Amino acid sequence: MLNIIWIFFFVAAFIVALIKLFAFGDTQIFGQLMTAMFSLSKTAFEIALGLTGILALWLGIMKIGERSGFIRVLTTWLSPLFVRLMPEVPKNHPALGAMVMNMSANVLGLDNAATPLGIKAMKELQKLNPFKDTASNAQILFLVINTSAVTLFPVTIFTYRSQMGAANPTDVFIPILIATYASTLIGLLTVATVQKINLFDKVILAYLGGFSALVFGLLSYFASLSQAVMLEQSALISNVVLFSLVMLFISGAVIQKVNAYEAFIEGAKEGFETAITIIPYLVAMLVAIGVFRASGALDLIADSLRGVILAFGFDDRFIDSLPTALMKPFSGSGARAMMIDTMQVHGADSFAGRLSSIVQGSTETTFYVLAVYFGSVGIKKIRHAAACGLAADFAGITAAIAVAYWFFA
């Protein structure tokens, strides 16, 4: 799918440029395409280079959290919920442990650990699946929860915002929490409706009630503030919570007698390797998006959508962030490049820059997760998995737009 999208950007840019050249006599258009290719390949490298230190810092901190046992703590805490959401999975089955560890890794933003744990969980669930080529209810629920982007520590978003010059890179933290809550809740409700899961079970209600109380408590608090005070308080709470997590990780390492410094160094090395690894992907996607924008094709699409939105009397500022939202279900790297492009063109602290960051943090690469997780166990009939995953994505995008207007408009 990513290959098709990447080729589309170049072909569309070429066609639009030809139209401009022969129909409108724009002799500069192909020069602009070449300038975009060269300048954005340079920009991609500079961005990746600038990310090295920030990625080393945050992956080092996350490695301390991983070593100090926070995944095990979250696993213990979440297990009762999974037992009730998936009654066909026997209690103490290895699948439950793998699923909860995967979710715990996602919650902490440990993407590198989450994917192999997710594949392991899917393989364990496949052992319980009586129809090996068809997704089971438990597999679908697990996948949809994965695609709803349950992340409480969106490190990569902060990293890119910092690199792109945001005055306060973490000012989108509270909005992301609210949007990802909406995404996860709708994903769960959609699957529960199709699979007839009893959401009125006391344990399930306790978990959902706890999460909802936290989110609605935040909503009620911020609703009582003026916008200026709300932004100030949001930034304060975000920074206090995030630094407190850092201290919690370090304290856990001390209690568990883990060498926090060595864990940090190991994670920081992974951060350096990650920064180097993403250079080809950033070059590929930013150049493709750059020529697509330079040709005028992206503006043509955006202006068409803007015209429809304005015709209904709605505010059109969210249109500039839609490329990130539309790309995210298909490709994480593509959506990341779209987010960077939006921040580069409009500014990291612009409405569009912040909204694209919130969208990136509250939605997931649904089709990629479908392909990887189901492909790892040979499932061909996915039943309602895609529809429920996309419902979660749509809820996340809608909530992201709403909360961005609330906080930053």
N, C-alpha and C positions, 0 to 999 in steps of 0.2 A: 504493500500500500504506500509506504513512504517513497519507494522508487517512482511510483506513478505520480505522486504529488510533486516530487522534485522535478521530474521531466515536464510536468504540466506548467510549472512556473516559467521554465525557459521557453517552451513552445508558445505559451500565451504571450510572453513578452515579445518574442520574435514576430508573431502575427500582428500584434498591436503596433509594433514599430514599423512593420511594412505598410500597414494602413496609413500611419501618420506620414511616412515618407512619400508614398505614391498618391494618396488621396488629399493630403494637406500640405505637401511640400516641405515637411519638417526634415531638413538635411542634417540636423544636429542630433537626432534621436539615437542613432547607432553609436555616436560618440559618447552620448550620455550612458548608454548601456555598458560600454567598455569601461568608462570611468567608474561606474558603480561596481563592476566586477573587481577591478583592481583595488579600489578604496575599501570595499567591504571585506575582501580577503585580508587586507592589512588590519582592519578594525577587529575582525574575528580573532586574529593572533594576539592583538594587544589586549583584548578583553580576557582571553584565556590566560595570558601572562599575568594580568592584574589579579586574576582570581586565585592564583597559586597560594599566596599568603593567607587569604581569607578562608579558602577551602582547607588548608592545612590546619588552621586554628580550629574551625568548627568540627572537622572530622576527628581531630585529636580529642576534643572535648567529648564527642559522641562515643569515641572508643573507651574513654573512662567510664561513661555511663553503662556501656555494654559490659565491661569487665567487672564493674562493681555490683552487678546482679540485678539491675532494674528490669531487664527483660523477664527474669525469673519471677520477680515480684508481680509484674503485670500479668504474667501467665497464671499465677496463682489466683490473682484477683478476677480475671476474666473467665476462667474456666467454668464456673457455675452458669454463666450466661449462655455459653456455647452449648452446654449440655442440654439446655432447654430449647434453644433455637433449632437444634438438630437432633431430634429424638431418635432418628434411625442410626445414629452413631453411638455405639455402646460406651458407657461410662468408663473412663480410664483407657480408652482406645488411643493408640499412638497418634491418630489423626487429630484428636483434640489438642494435644500438646503442641503439635506442629502448627496447627491453625492459630492457636493463641500466641505462640512465639512469633509467627509471621505478623499478626496484628500488632503485637507489642513492638516489633521492629519498625513497622510502618508508623505507629504512633510517635516513636522517638525519631523518625526521619532517617532510619538506618536502611537506606534503599539497597545497599549491597548485600546486607544480611537478609532483607525481607524476601527478595526474589527466590533464592535457593530454598528458603524455609517454606515459601508458598508452593513451590513445585513439589517439595517433599510432602506437604499436607495434601496436595491434590493426588499424589500417588497413593498415600495412605487411604484416602477416601475412595479411590478407584478399587481398592481391595474389597470394599464393602458394596460396591456398585454391581448389581446383578446383570445390568445391560451395559457391556463394556464400551459400546460405541455411542452411548447416549448419556448425557449429563444427568447425574442424580440431583435430587432436591438439595442435599447438603453441599454438593459441589457448586451448584448455582448460587446458593446463598453466600457461601464463602467467597466466590468470585465477585459477586455484586458488592459485598462489603469492601473488598479490595479496590474495586473500581470507584468507590465513593470517596477515596482519598482521605482516610482517617489519619490526619497528621497533626499532632499538637506542637511540633517543633519544626516548622518549615525552614530549615537552615538554608537550603539552596536558594529560596526566594530572597532571604535577607542578604545572602552572598552576592547575588546578581544586582540587587538594588544598591548595595554598597558600592560595587564596582562601577555602576552607571551614574554615581554621583548623588544618590538620595541623601537629603539632609539627616533623616532619621530612618534608616533602612527597615526598622522593625515596626514602623507605624501602621503596617497592614496586618499585624499579628492578630488583633482582636477581630477585625473584619473577616480574616481567613477562618478563624475559629467558628464564627457564626455561619459562614457560608458552607464550610465543610460539615457542620452539624446538620444543616438542611439537606445536603447531598446524601449523607449517610442515613438520615431518618427516612427520606423518601425512598431510597434504595431498599431499606429494610421493610418499610410498609408495603412497597410494591411486591416484593418477593413473598412477604407474609400473606398478602391477599391471594396471590396465585396458589401458594402452597398450603393455604389454610392453617398457618401457624397460630397457635393460641397466644396472642400478645398480652392477654389478661392474666397470664401466669404471674404469681406474686413476685418471683425472682426477676422475671423479665421486666415487669412494671417497676420494680425497685431500681434496676439499672437505667431504664429509659427515663424514669422520673428524676433520678440523680443527675443525669446528663442534661435533661431539659431544664431542671431547676437552675443549674449553673448558667446555661445559656440565657434563659429568660431573666435571671438575676442581672446578668450583664446588660441585657436589653433594657430592663427597667431602669437601671442606674444611669446608663448613657442617655436614655430618653428624657431624663429630668434635667439634663445639662444643656447649656447653650453650645453651639458648634465649636466655638473657640476653646471653651473649657473641656468639651468632649474630646477634642483632638489632643489637648494637653494631658488629660487624664488617661486617654488610651495609650499615649506614648509612655507615660509613667508606669502604668500597670504592665504594659508589654515588657518594658526593660526590667522592672522588678521581678516579674515572673521568670523571664528568661535567665537573668543572672542568678536567681534563686535556684533554678534547675542546675546551673553549672555548679553552684555550691553544694547542692544535694548530691550530684554525681561524685564530687570530690570527697564529700563526707562519707558517702557509701564506700568509696575506695579505701578510706582510712579505716572504717569499721571492719571491712572485709580483708584488711591487710593486703590490698592490691597496690602495687607500685604505680601510682597515678602518673608520675612523670614519664615512666617507660611506656605506659598505655597511651599517653598523649603523643609521644614521639612516634609510636607505631601508627596511630591514626593520622598524624600529620604527614607521614610518608605516603599514606594512601591518598591524602588530599593532594599532594604534589603530583602523584601518578595520575590522579583523576583529571587535574588541570591540563596535563600534557595529553591525556587520552582524548579529551573533548575537542582539541584543536581541529582535527579533520572534519568533525561533525558540525562545529560552528562555522567553519569556512564554507562547507557545502551548503548549509541551509541559509546562512546570511547572504551569500552571493546570489543564491537562487531568489530569495525574497527581495534582494536589492535590485536585481534586473527586472523583476516583476513590478516593483514599485516605480523604478526609473522609467519604464515603458509607459506608465500611466494606467496599466491594467488594474492595479490595486485601487487606485483612486476612482476608476470607472465603476468598480463593484461597490466601493464604499459610498460614492455619490448616489448611486442608484438606490441603495438601502436607505441612505439619508433622506432622499426625496420621499420615499414611502413613509418613513417615520415622521417627517415634518408634515406630510399631508394629513396625518392623524392628529397633529398638534402635540406630539411628544418631544421631549428633549432628545437631541441627537448625539450628545457627547460620548455615549457608550459605543457608538459605531466604530470608533478608532481602535477599540480593544477587541472587536469581534473576531479578527483573524486568529488571535490566540485561542479564543473559545472554540472556534470551528476546527482548528487544527488539533486540539488536545485529545479528542477521542481516538485519533488515528496515530499520533506520534508525539512522544514526550519531547524528543530533541527538536522536532519541528515547532512545537508550541513554545518551547524555551527560546528558540530563535525568533519567533514572532514577538514574544514578550520583550526580548532585548531590542528588536527593531522598533517596537512601539516606544520604549523608553528612550531610545537614541533619537528618534524623530521628534517626539513630543516632550521628552523630559521625564526623568524618573519620578519626580514629584508632581507631574501633571495628573489630571484626572484620569486620562487614558493610561498613563504609566502605572498608576496605583491600581486601577481596575484590572489591567492585564495581569498584574502580580497576584491579585486576589483570585482571579479565575484560575491562574496556573496552580495556586496552592489549594484550591477547593474542588478540583476535578481531576480525573485520571485518564490514562490512555486505555480506554475500554477495549478497543479492538486488538491492541497489542497484548493486553493481559489475557483476553480470550484466546488469542493465537498461541501464546506461550504456555499458559496453564493447561488448557485443554489439549493442545498439541503434544504436551509432554506425556499424556496418558492415552493418546489416540482417540479422543472423543470427536465424533463428527456431527452428531445431532445435539445442538446446544440448547434446544427448547426455548425457554423464555429468558435465557441469560442475557442476550444482547439487548432486548427490549427493556429489561429491568435496569441494566447497567446504564443505558442511555437516559432512562428516566431520572436516575440519580445524577447524571451529568447535567441534564437540563435544569434540575432543581438547584444544583450548585451554581450554575451560570446565572440563573435568575436571581438567586439570593446574593451572589457576588455583585451584580449590577445594583440591586436594591440597597445593599449595605454600603456600597461605594458612594452612591448619591447621598445617603444618610450622613456618612462620615466626612466626605471630601468635596461635595458639590457646593 
